[in-house]
Amino acid sequence: MGREPIKLLDVVALNEDLPKRGLWRGQVGTTVEVLAPDVFEVEFVDNDGRTYATLALKSDQLLLLRHQPVEVA
């Protein structure tokens, strides 16, 4: 099964630590803008709905999270 492309408004998890930005592997965000092929603006929001980070990330820095079973052809 190939890697499913990330799209606008997908829920993603950070795939690496970014200590200079205060972000760590596993933190969850939402893609809020497509900046270029395979580059997304990702917004990270706390449990109270406050944005604590927004930054451009490449798709290889992200893991697409799924909330439904994946159909295999």
C-alpha positions as CSV (number, residue, x, y, z in Angstrom):
1,M,0.0,0.0,0.0
2,G,1.4,3.4,-1.0
3,R,1.6,6.4,1.1
4,E,-1.7,8.4,1.0
5,P,-1.1,12.0,0.2
6,I,-1.7,14.7,2.8
7,K,-4.5,17.2,2.0
8,L,-5.9,20.4,3.3
9,L,-7.6,20.0,6.8
10,D,-6.0,16.6,7.4
11,V,-5.1,15.7,11.0
12,V,-1.4,14.9,11.2
13,A,1.2,14.1,13.8
14,L,4.7,15.5,13.9
15,N,7.2,12.9,12.9
16,E,10.3,14.5,14.4
17,D,11.3,16.8,17.3
18,L,11.6,20.5,16.6
19,P,12.9,21.8,19.9
20,K,13.6,25.3,18.7
21,R,9.9,25.6,18.0
22,G,8.9,23.8,21.2
23,L,7.4,20.9,19.3
24,W,8.0,17.2,19.8
25,R,7.4,14.1,17.8
26,G,3.8,12.9,18.2
27,Q,2.2,16.3,18.7
28,V,-1.0,16.6,16.6
29,G,-1.9,19.4,14.3
30,T,-4.1,20.2,11.3
31,T,-3.0,21.2,7.8
32,V,-4.5,24.6,7.2
33,E,-2.9,25.6,4.0
34,V,-1.1,24.0,1.1
35,L,2.1,26.1,0.5
36,A,3.7,24.0,-2.3
37,P,3.6,20.4,-3.4
38,D,4.4,18.4,-0.2
39,V,4.7,21.5,2.0
40,F,1.9,22.5,4.4
41,E,1.1,25.1,7.0
42,V,0.2,23.1,10.1
43,E,-1.6,24.6,13.1
44,F,-1.1,23.1,16.5
45,V,-3.9,23.8,19.0
46,D,-4.2,23.0,22.7
47,N,-7.2,21.4,24.4
48,D,-8.7,24.9,25.0
49,G,-8.7,25.7,21.3
50,R,-5.7,28.1,21.5
51,T,-3.1,27.9,18.7
52,Y,0.3,27.4,20.2
53,A,2.3,27.0,16.9
54,T,1.8,27.4,13.2
55,L,4.6,26.5,10.8
56,A,5.4,25.2,7.4
57,L,6.3,21.5,7.3
58,K,7.2,19.1,4.6
59,S,5.1,16.0,4.2
60,D,7.9,13.7,5.2
61,Q,7.9,15.5,8.6
62,L,4.3,14.5,9.1
63,L,2.3,11.3,9.7
64,L,-1.3,11.3,8.4
65,L,-3.7,10.2,11.1
66,R,-6.7,8.1,10.2
67,H,-10.0,7.8,12.0
68,Q,-11.5,5.2,9.7
69,P,-10.4,1.8,8.5
70,V,-8.2,1.9,5.4
71,E,-9.6,0.0,2.3
72,V,-7.0,-2.1,0.5
73,A,-7.5,-2.6,-3.2
